Each structure stands twice: as C-alpha cells, then as structure tokens.
Amino acid sequence: MTDNNTTTRRPKSGKFKQQKLDAWQPILTPTWVIGTFFVVAAVFLVTGIVLVVQANSVFELVEIYDDGAGASNCSIVELNEGYDSITA
C-alpha cells in the first residue's frame, strides 16, 4: 500500500516549522546597561522639560464674579448666606 511516489501533505521538516530556533540572548555588559540607562534617562528628561515648559505657558483666565469683598449682589452669595459648609 505504501508507494514511494505518493506525496504527503506534511510540511517540510525544519527548525522554523518545528519551532526549534535558537533564542536570542543578549549579553548584558555593564557598559551596555549603563549606556542604555543614560539614553533612556535623557529621553525622559527631555520629555519632562518639554511638558513643564508647555504647562507653564498655558494661559489661565480668571473671572471674578464679585468685587472681592463679598458685598456685591452675587446670587450665589445671597442663596448661601447662613451656610458655613455643606452637610449631607
């Protein structure tokens, strides 16, 4: 029954198909680790400086609804007279 001329549906055997490839194992020398640390630190330092500069340049609009002394006819002040804090 077995014939040498028949083709099989099996894939070709190889390291890739059988998932037997060698793994990549980095060599962690102190120079490489310290260098990588400083490169990553520099990237985050630059990013942090850019974020702080941008946050400090944001324009903040302040609206004062009364004269600052609390004596104006602000409806919020009139409604809340007599209440020192909100209690549930």
ROGU-704889 format. One record per residue: residue number from 0; residue in three letters; x, z, y of N, C-alpha, C, O in turn. Coordinates in steps of 0.05 Angstrom, whole numbers, padded with zeros to 5 digits. Example, Ala and Ser with C-alpha at 12.3 -4.5 7.8 and 13.67 -1.06 7.14 Angstrom:
2
PT  nr rest  neast    nup nnorth caeast   caup canorth  ceast    cup cnorth  oeast    oup onorth
PT   0  ALA  00264  00156 -00114  00246  00156  -00090  00264  00156 -00066  00285  00169 -00066
PT   1  SER  00257  00142 -00045  00273  00143  -00021  00258  00157  00001  00268  00161  00023
END
This chain:
88
PT  nr rest  neast    nup nnorth caeast   caup canorth  ceast    cup cnorth  oeast    oup onorth
PT   0  MET  00016  00000 -00024  00000  00000   00000  00017  00000  00025  00009 -00012  00045
PT   1  THR  00039  00013  00025  00055  00013   00049  00071 -00013  00051  00084 -00021  00031
PT   2  ASP  00069 -00026  00073  00083 -00051   00077  00102 -00048  00100  00095 -00037  00121
PT   3  ASN  00126 -00056  00098  00146 -00054   00119  00140 -00071  00143  00151 -00066  00165
PT   4  ASN  00123 -00091  00140  00117 -00110   00162  00094 -00100  00180  00090 -00111  00201
PT   5  THR  00080 -00079  00172  00057 -00070   00188  00067 -00054  00211  00088 -00040  00209
PT   6  THR  00053 -00055  00233  00061 -00040   00257  00045 -00014  00258  00022 -00013  00250
PT   7  THR  00058  00006  00268  00044  00032   00271  00038  00036  00300  00049  00023  00318
PT   8  ARG  00020  00054  00306  00012  00059   00333  00027  00083  00345  00020  00093  00366
PT   9  ARG  00047  00092  00331  00063  00115   00341  00081  00106  00364  00091  00083  00363
PT  10  PRO  00084  00123  00384  00103  00116   00405  00131  00117  00395  00137  00131  00376
PT  11  LYS  00149  00104  00410  00177  00104   00402  00188  00133  00406  00181  00146  00426
PT  12  SER  00204  00141  00388  00215  00168   00389  00238  00168  00409  00256  00151  00407
PT  13  GLY  00237  00188  00426  00259  00191   00446  00258  00218  00458  00238  00233  00455
PT  14  LYS  00278  00226  00473  00279  00252   00486  00256  00255  00506  00244  00277  00508
PT  15  PHE  00250  00234  00521  00229  00236   00541  00201  00239  00528  00185  00256  00536
PT  16  LYS  00196  00222  00509  00170  00223   00496  00166  00249  00480  00143  00258  00477
PT  17  GLN  00187  00259  00469  00185  00284   00453  00188  00309  00470  00188  00332  00460
PT  18  GLN  00192  00306  00496  00195  00327   00516  00218  00346  00508  00215  00370  00507
PT  19  LYS  00241  00333  00503  00265  00348   00496  00287  00342  00516  00311  00342  00508
PT  20  LEU  00280  00337  00541  00300  00332   00561  00315  00358  00569  00303  00379  00568
PT  21  ASP  00340  00355  00577  00355  00378   00586  00344  00387  00613  00338  00370  00630
PT  22  ALA  00342  00413  00617  00332  00423   00642  00354  00424  00663  00378  00426  00656
PT  23  TRP  00346  00421  00688  00366  00423   00710  00370  00452  00716  00351  00467  00722
PT  24  GLN  00395  00461  00715  00402  00489   00720  00422  00489  00743  00445  00482  00740
PT  25  PRO  00413  00497  00767  00431  00497   00790  00453  00518  00787  00449  00539  00774
PT  26  ILE  00475  00512  00798  00498  00532   00798  00497  00546  00824  00503  00534  00845
PT  27  LEU  00490  00572  00824  00487  00587   00848  00513  00601  00855  00518  00624  00848
PT  28  THR  00529  00586  00870  00554  00598   00880  00548  00613  00906  00528  00607  00920
PT  29  PRO  00564  00633  00913  00558  00648   00937  00558  00631  00962  00543  00635  00981
PT  30  THR  00576  00611  00963  00577  00593   00986  00550  00578  00989  00540  00575  01011
PT  31  TRP  00540  00568  00967  00515  00552   00967  00492  00570  00975  00475  00562  00991
PT  32  VAL  00490  00594  00965  00468  00612   00971  00469  00621  01000  00448  00621  01013
PT  33  ILE  00492  00629  01010  00494  00638   01038  00489  00614  01057  00475  00618  01077
PT  34  GLY  00499  00591  01050  00494  00567   01067  00464  00560  01068  00454  00555  01090
PT  35  THR  00451  00561  01045  00422  00556   01045  00407  00577  01060  00388  00570  01074
PT  36  PHE  00415  00602  01058  00402  00623   01073  00404  00619  01103  00384  00622  01117
PT  37  PHE  00428  00611  01112  00431  00606   01141  00416  00582  01151  00406  00582  01173
PT  38  VAL  00414  00561  01135  00399  00537   01142  00369  00544  01145  00356  00537  01164
PT  39  VAL  00359  00559  01125  00330  00566   01126  00325  00585  01149  00305  00583  01163
PT  40  ALA  00344  00604  01154  00341  00622   01177  00341  00607  01203  00326  00614  01221
PT  41  ALA  00358  00587  01206  00359  00571   01231  00333  00556  01235  00323  00555  01258
PT  42  VAL  00322  00545  01214  00296  00531   01216  00274  00550  01226  00259  00543  01244
PT  43  PHE  00272  00574  01214  00252  00593   01222  00257  00604  01250  00238  00610  01264
PT  44  LEU  00282  00607  01257  00288  00617   01284  00279  00597  01305  00267  00604  01325
PT  45  VAL  00285  00572  01301  00277  00551   01320  00246  00550  01321  00235  00547  01343
PT  46  THR  00233  00551  01298  00204  00551   01298  00192  00574  01312  00173  00571  01327
PT  47  GLY  00204  00598  01309  00194  00622   01323  00198  00620  01353  00181  00628  01368
PT  48  ILE  00221  00609  01361  00226  00607   01390  00206  00587  01402  00196  00592  01424
PT  49  VAL  00201  00565  01389  00182  00546   01399  00154  00558  01401  00140  00554  01421
PT  50  LEU  00146  00574  01381  00120  00586   01382  00117  00607  01404  00097  00608  01417
PT  51  VAL  00138  00622  01409  00137  00642   01430  00136  00629  01458  00121  00638  01475
PT  52  VAL  00152  00608  01461  00152  00594   01487  00124  00581  01492  00114  00583  01514
PT  53  GLN  00112  00570  01472  00086  00558   01475  00065  00579  01480  00046  00574  01496
PT  54  ALA  00067  00602  01467  00047  00623   01471  00049  00635  01498  00029  00643  01510
PT  55  ASN  00073  00637  01509  00077  00648   01536  00068  00628  01558  00064  00637  01581
PT  56  SER  00066  00603  01552  00059  00583   01572  00029  00578  01572  00019  00560  01586
PT  57  VAL  00013  00593  01557 -00016  00589   01556 -00028  00600  01581 -00021  00622  01590
PT  58  PHE -00046  00585  01594 -00059  00594   01618 -00083  00611  01611 -00100  00603  01595
PT  59  GLU -00084  00635  01622 -00106  00653   01616 -00123  00656  01641 -00113  00664  01662
PT  60  LEU -00148  00649  01639 -00167  00650   01661 -00181  00677  01660 -00194  00683  01640
PT  61  VAL -00179  00693  01681 -00192  00719   01682 -00215  00718  01703 -00210  00711  01726
PT  62  GLU -00239  00723  01694 -00262  00724   01712 -00270  00753  01717 -00275  00767  01697
PT  63  ILE -00271  00761  01741 -00280  00788   01748 -00309  00786  01757 -00315  00771  01777
PT  64  TYR -00328  00799  01744 -00356  00797   01750 -00366  00817  01770 -00389  00814  01780
PT  65  ASP -00350  00836  01777 -00358  00855   01798 -00335  00858  01817 -00314  00845  01814
PT  66  ASP -00337  00876  01836 -00316  00878   01856 -00294  00896  01847 -00275  00901  01862
PT  67  GLY -00294  00906  01822 -00273  00922   01812 -00278  00952  01815 -00266  00968  01801
PT  68  ALA -00296  00959  01833 -00301  00988   01838 -00326  00996  01822 -00332  01020  01820
PT  69  GLY -00340  00978  01811 -00364  00984   01795 -00388  00989  01812 -00408  01000  01802
PT  70  ALA -00388  00982  01838 -00410  00987   01856 -00427  00963  01861 -00446  00964  01876
PT  71  SER -00421  00940  01848 -00437  00916   01853 -00462  00916  01836 -00467  00935  01820
PT  72  ASN -00479  00896  01840 -00504  00894   01826 -00501  00879  01800 -00516  00860  01795
PT  73  CYS -00481  00886  01784 -00477  00873   01759 -00498  00882  01739 -00502  00906  01736
PT  74  SER -00513  00864  01727 -00535  00871   01710 -00525  00886  01685 -00540  00902  01674
PT  75  ILE -00501  00881  01677 -00491  00895   01653 -00487  00924  01659 -00494  00942  01643
PT  76  VAL -00477  00931  01683 -00472  00958   01691 -00499  00973  01694 -00502  00996  01685
PT  77  GLU -00519  00959  01706 -00545  00972   01711 -00559  00978  01684 -00572  00999  01682
PT  78  LEU -00557  00960  01665 -00570  00964   01640 -00558  00987  01623 -00571  01000  01608
PT  79  ASN -00532  00991  01627 -00518  01011   01610 -00512  01037  01625 -00496  01053  01615
PT  80  GLU -00525  01042  01647 -00520  01067   01661 -00529  01090  01644 -00551  01089  01632
PT  81  GLY -00513  01111  01642 -00520  01134   01626 -00510  01134  01598 -00512  01154  01584
PT  82  TYR -00499  01112  01589 -00488  01110   01562 -00458  01110  01563 -00446  01092  01575
PT  83  ASP -00446  01130  01551 -00417  01131   01551 -00405  01115  01528 -00383  01104  01531
PT  84  SER -00418  01115  01506 -00409  01100   01483 -00433  01090  01467 -00455  01100  01470
PT  85  ILE -00428  01071  01451 -00449  01060   01434 -00449  01076  01408 -00429  01078  01394
PT  86  THR -00472  01088  01401 -00475  01103   01376 -00496  01090  01359 -00516  01080  01369
PT  87  ALA -00491  01090  01334 -00509  01076   01315 -00529  01097  01303 -00546  01089  01288
END
